[in-house]
């Protein structure tokens, strides 16, 4: 396995906690795996021990003693808690460069620090809703899936950042089918589970209660699940979401696929708020991210919790191991 190759960390929003948690993650993981931060060194915490490198291949040489940095000029220093559009092109470029390094084989995976979309729009006319869509564009991939993962639970929402009133219209047989197939393939390729067990939530309370609380389970969800079972997928459901997430239920599946954002994210954030990791499934490379935002309110104070960033980097390494195996 190519464990001498680094995992790239794109800097994210310089005025947020991204640079701080990247540095704290290096302090924890320095002897565990080589990391490579792409960004403007002026945005790292005061007193940070870092060393500029010219190539990704050099990261492993210096990683145990200093944070390896591919230094890029973002046009000026940052002010904690106050995003500056002048940095937008640098932030976007760090993501693109990190992806290029992974695609070329110079790095194993990319872990993206949180971005601030308004600053990217104001400074660079950023045309994507967020990281996921931009990464899919860089990869030339039409359909990707968001997973939130921790040691306690993996969840996939079929619909994501839309109003609850729109879920029933956006939730189609084609979208559910694509999500389940991408999730099944990723569980095998990225997590090394040969026969993944997928639990699927219903949309309505009690999974519709045989049509008394909604017809989506009968008319759309169950036919999709039956068709995929006929193809050999190990799927249970549609299940009542309120009984899917206690410890006994979680032992019966490897990943839970839910119909909308909060149905998936409330249980994992309740079980493991700090340790959750955002994983993009369906990309030709490994991408993870901490499951939180820029946290402008605490940026620059030295108190940011790097637990999710550390978990994201370890998850990226595990996924890269699985792909290489």
C-alpha positions as CSV (number, residue, x, y, z in Angstrom):
1,X,0.0,0.0,0.0
2,X,1.1,3.6,-0.8
3,X,1.1,4.9,2.8
4,X,4.2,7.0,2.1
5,X,2.0,9.2,-0.1
6,X,0.2,12.0,1.8
7,X,-3.4,12.8,2.4
8,X,-4.0,16.3,1.1
9,X,-5.9,18.8,3.2
10,X,-7.3,21.8,1.3
11,X,-7.2,24.9,3.4
12,X,-10.9,25.8,3.3
13,X,-12.0,29.3,4.4
14,X,-8.9,31.1,5.9
15,X,-11.0,33.1,8.3
16,X,-12.6,30.0,9.8
17,X,-11.2,27.2,12.0
18,X,-9.9,25.2,9.0
19,X,-6.2,26.1,9.3
20,X,-6.3,25.6,13.1
21,X,-7.9,22.2,13.0
22,X,-5.6,21.1,10.2
23,X,-2.6,22.0,12.3
24,X,-4.1,20.3,15.4
25,X,-4.8,17.2,13.3
26,X,-1.2,17.1,12.1
27,X,0.0,17.3,15.8
28,X,-2.1,14.2,16.5
29,X,-1.3,12.3,13.4
30,X,2.2,13.3,12.6
31,X,3.7,9.8,13.2
32,X,0.6,8.0,12.0
33,X,0.3,9.2,8.4
34,X,1.9,11.9,6.2
35,X,-0.4,14.9,5.6
36,X,0.0,17.8,3.1
37,X,-1.7,21.1,3.6
38,X,-2.4,23.3,0.6
39,X,-2.8,27.0,1.4
40,X,-1.2,30.3,2.3
41,X,1.1,29.8,5.3
42,X,0.1,33.2,6.6
43,X,-3.3,31.7,7.5
44,X,-1.9,29.0,9.8
45,X,-2.0,29.6,13.6
46,X,0.7,31.8,15.1
47,X,3.7,29.7,16.0
48,X,2.7,26.7,13.8
49,X,5.6,24.4,12.9
50,X,5.4,23.9,9.2
51,X,7.8,23.3,6.3
52,X,7.2,24.2,2.7
53,X,7.7,21.5,0.2
54,X,7.8,21.6,-3.6
55,X,6.1,18.3,-4.4
56,X,3.6,16.0,-2.7
57,X,6.2,13.3,-2.7
58,X,8.3,15.4,-0.2
59,X,5.6,15.4,2.4
60,X,6.5,12.0,4.0
61,X,10.1,13.2,4.5
62,X,9.2,16.1,6.7
63,X,5.8,15.1,8.1
64,X,6.9,13.8,11.4
65,X,8.6,17.0,12.4
66,X,6.6,19.8,10.8
67,X,3.3,20.2,8.8
68,X,4.2,19.8,5.2
69,X,2.8,22.8,3.2
70,X,2.3,23.4,-0.5
71,X,2.5,27.2,-0.1
72,X,0.2,29.3,-2.3
73,X,-0.2,33.1,-2.2
74,X,-3.9,33.9,-1.5
75,X,-3.3,37.7,-1.9
76,X,-3.1,38.7,1.8
77,X,-3.4,37.7,5.4
78,X,-6.7,36.6,7.0
79,X,-8.7,38.1,9.8
80,X,-10.3,35.4,12.1
81,X,-14.0,35.4,11.8
82,X,-14.1,37.8,8.9
83,X,-14.0,36.1,5.5
84,X,-12.4,38.1,2.7
85,X,-13.4,37.5,-1.0
86,X,-9.8,38.3,-2.0
87,X,-9.0,34.7,-0.9
88,X,-11.7,33.0,-3.0
89,X,-9.6,32.1,-6.0
90,X,-6.9,30.6,-3.6
91,X,-9.5,28.6,-1.7
92,X,-11.0,27.2,-4.9
93,X,-7.5,26.6,-6.4
94,X,-6.4,24.6,-3.3
95,X,-9.4,22.2,-3.8
96,X,-8.6,21.8,-7.5
97,X,-4.9,21.2,-6.9
98,X,-5.6,18.7,-4.2
99,X,-7.9,16.7,-6.5
100,X,-5.3,16.8,-9.2
101,X,-2.7,15.4,-6.9
102,X,-5.0,12.5,-5.9
103,X,-6.0,11.8,-9.5
104,X,-2.4,11.8,-10.6
105,X,-1.5,9.3,-7.9
106,X,0.8,11.7,-6.0
107,X,-1.6,11.7,-3.0
108,X,-3.9,9.1,-1.5
109,X,-7.0,11.1,-0.8
110,X,-8.3,14.6,-0.2
111,X,-9.8,15.9,3.0
112,X,-11.4,19.3,2.6
113,X,-11.7,21.9,5.3
114,X,-14.9,23.9,5.5
115,X,-15.5,26.7,3.0
116,X,-17.7,29.8,3.1
117,X,-19.8,29.9,-0.1
118,X,-20.7,33.6,0.1
119,X,-17.0,34.6,0.1
120,X,-16.4,32.3,-2.9
121,X,-19.3,33.7,-4.8
122,X,-18.4,37.3,-4.0
123,X,-14.7,36.8,-4.8
124,X,-14.8,34.3,-7.7
125,X,-18.4,33.9,-8.9
126,X,-18.3,30.3,-7.5
127,X,-21.0,28.5,-9.4
128,X,-21.6,25.5,-7.2
129,X,-23.8,25.0,-4.2
130,X,-20.9,23.5,-2.2
131,X,-17.9,21.3,-2.1
132,X,-19.7,18.2,-3.3
133,X,-21.0,19.6,-6.5
134,X,-17.6,21.2,-7.3
135,X,-15.7,17.9,-6.7
136,X,-18.2,16.1,-8.9
137,X,-17.5,18.6,-11.6
138,X,-13.8,18.2,-11.3
139,X,-14.2,14.5,-11.5
140,X,-16.6,14.5,-14.4
141,X,-19.1,12.6,-12.3
142,X,-22.8,13.2,-12.7
143,X,-24.2,11.4,-9.6
144,X,-22.6,11.4,-6.2
145,X,-23.9,10.6,-2.7
146,X,-23.3,12.2,0.7
147,X,-22.6,9.9,3.6
148,X,-22.1,10.8,7.2
149,X,-20.0,8.2,9.0
150,X,-18.6,7.4,12.4
151,X,-17.6,4.3,14.3
152,X,-21.2,4.1,15.6
153,X,-23.3,4.7,12.5
154,X,-23.1,5.4,8.7
155,X,-26.1,7.2,7.2
156,X,-26.9,8.4,3.6
157,X,-29.7,10.9,2.9
158,X,-31.4,10.4,-0.5
159,X,-32.5,14.1,-0.6
160,X,-30.3,16.6,1.1
161,X,-30.5,20.4,1.3
162,X,-34.1,21.0,0.3
163,X,-37.2,22.1,2.2
164,X,-39.1,19.4,3.8
165,X,-42.1,20.3,1.7
166,X,-40.1,19.4,-1.4
167,X,-38.9,16.0,-0.3
168,X,-41.9,14.0,-1.6
169,X,-41.6,15.5,-5.0
170,X,-37.8,15.2,-5.2
171,X,-37.8,11.7,-3.9
172,X,-38.1,9.6,-7.1
173,X,-37.6,6.0,-7.9
174,X,-34.6,6.9,-10.1
175,X,-33.0,8.9,-7.4
176,X,-33.5,6.3,-4.7
177,X,-32.2,3.6,-7.1
178,X,-29.1,5.5,-7.9
179,X,-28.4,6.3,-4.3
180,X,-28.7,2.7,-3.2
181,X,-26.5,1.4,-6.0
182,X,-23.8,4.0,-5.4
183,X,-23.9,3.3,-1.6
184,X,-23.7,-0.4,-2.2
185,X,-20.7,-0.1,-4.5
186,X,-18.9,2.3,-2.2
187,X,-19.4,0.1,0.8
188,X,-17.6,-2.7,-1.1
189,X,-14.9,-0.5,-2.7
190,X,-14.2,2.1,0.0
191,X,-15.0,0.2,3.2
192,X,-14.1,-3.3,2.3
193,X,-17.5,-4.9,3.1
194,X,-18.0,-7.6,0.5
195,X,-21.8,-8.0,1.1
196,X,-23.0,-4.8,2.7
197,X,-26.3,-4.8,4.6
198,X,-28.3,-1.7,3.8
199,X,-31.3,-0.6,5.9
200,X,-33.7,1.8,4.3
201,X,-36.0,4.1,6.1
202,X,-39.5,4.9,5.0
203,X,-40.6,8.4,4.3
204,X,-43.6,8.6,6.5
205,X,-44.2,7.8,10.2
206,X,-44.2,4.0,10.8
207,X,-43.1,3.6,7.2
208,X,-46.6,4.6,6.1
209,X,-48.5,2.1,8.3
210,X,-49.7,0.1,5.3
211,X,-50.8,3.2,3.5
212,X,-52.7,4.8,6.4
213,X,-50.0,7.5,6.9
214,X,-48.8,7.9,3.3
215,X,-48.5,5.9,0.1
216,X,-44.9,6.5,-0.9
217,X,-43.7,3.3,0.7
218,X,-46.2,1.2,-1.2
219,X,-46.1,3.0,-4.5
220,X,-42.4,3.8,-4.9
221,X,-40.0,2.8,-2.1
222,X,-40.9,-0.9,-1.8
223,X,-40.9,-1.6,-5.6
224,X,-37.4,0.0,-5.8
225,X,-36.1,-2.2,-2.9
226,X,-37.7,-5.3,-4.4
227,X,-36.0,-4.7,-7.7
228,X,-32.6,-4.3,-6.1
229,X,-33.1,-7.3,-3.9
230,X,-33.7,-9.2,-7.1
231,X,-30.3,-8.1,-8.3
232,X,-28.7,-9.5,-5.1
233,X,-28.5,-6.5,-2.8
234,X,-29.0,-7.2,0.9
235,X,-31.6,-4.6,1.7
236,X,-34.1,-4.4,4.6
237,X,-37.0,-1.9,4.6
238,X,-38.7,0.3,4.3
239,X,-38.4,0.6,8.0
240,X,-39.9,2.9,10.6
241,X,-37.2,5.5,11.1
242,X,-38.0,5.8,14.8
243,X,-36.8,2.3,15.5
244,X,-33.8,2.1,13.3
245,X,-31.1,3.7,15.4
246,X,-30.9,2.1,18.8
247,X,-27.9,-0.1,19.4
248,X,-29.6,-3.4,18.7
249,X,-31.0,-2.2,15.4
250,X,-27.7,-0.7,14.3
251,X,-26.0,-4.1,14.7
252,X,-28.2,-5.5,11.9
253,X,-26.9,-3.2,9.1
254,X,-23.7,-1.6,7.8
255,X,-25.3,1.6,6.5
256,X,-28.7,3.3,6.8
257,X,-30.3,5.1,3.8
258,X,-32.8,7.7,4.8
259,X,-35.2,9.8,2.8
260,X,-34.3,13.3,3.9
261,X,-31.6,15.3,5.6
262,X,-32.7,15.4,9.2
263,X,-33.9,11.8,9.2
264,X,-30.3,10.8,8.6
265,X,-28.3,13.5,10.3
266,X,-30.1,13.8,13.7
267,X,-29.3,10.2,14.8
268,X,-25.6,10.4,13.8
269,X,-25.1,13.8,15.4
270,X,-26.8,12.7,18.5
271,X,-24.7,9.5,18.7
272,X,-21.3,11.1,17.8
273,X,-21.5,14.8,17.3
274,X,-17.7,15.4,17.3
275,X,-16.6,12.3,15.5
276,X,-18.9,12.4,12.4
277,X,-17.2,12.6,9.0
278,X,-18.7,13.7,5.7
279,X,-17.8,11.3,2.9
280,X,-18.6,11.8,-0.8
281,X,-19.5,8.5,-2.4
282,X,-19.3,7.9,-6.2
283,X,-16.2,9.9,-6.9
284,X,-13.2,8.2,-8.6
285,X,-11.0,9.4,-5.7
286,X,-11.4,9.4,-1.9
287,X,-12.8,12.6,-0.4
288,X,-13.7,13.2,3.2
289,X,-14.4,16.3,5.3
290,X,-15.1,17.2,8.9
291,X,-18.8,17.4,9.6
292,X,-19.0,21.0,10.7
293,X,-18.7,24.5,9.2
294,X,-16.3,27.4,9.5
295,X,-17.2,28.3,13.1
296,X,-16.4,32.0,12.7
297,X,-17.4,32.7,16.3
298,X,-14.5,30.8,17.7
299,X,-11.9,31.2,14.9
300,X,-8.6,32.5,16.0
301,X,-9.1,31.7,19.7
302,X,-7.2,28.4,19.7
303,X,-10.2,26.4,21.1
304,X,-11.5,24.7,18.0
305,X,-12.1,20.9,18.4
306,X,-10.2,19.0,15.8
307,X,-11.9,15.6,16.5
308,X,-13.9,15.6,13.3
309,X,-10.9,16.6,11.2
310,X,-8.8,13.8,12.7
311,X,-11.6,11.3,12.2
312,X,-12.0,12.6,8.6
313,X,-8.3,12.0,7.9
314,X,-8.3,8.5,9.5
315,X,-11.4,7.6,7.5
316,X,-9.7,8.8,4.3
317,X,-6.8,6.6,5.0
318,X,-9.0,3.6,5.7
319,X,-10.9,4.2,2.5
320,X,-7.7,4.6,0.5
321,X,-6.4,1.3,2.0
322,X,-9.6,-0.4,0.9
323,X,-9.3,0.9,-2.7
324,X,-5.7,0.0,-2.9
325,X,-6.4,-3.5,-1.6
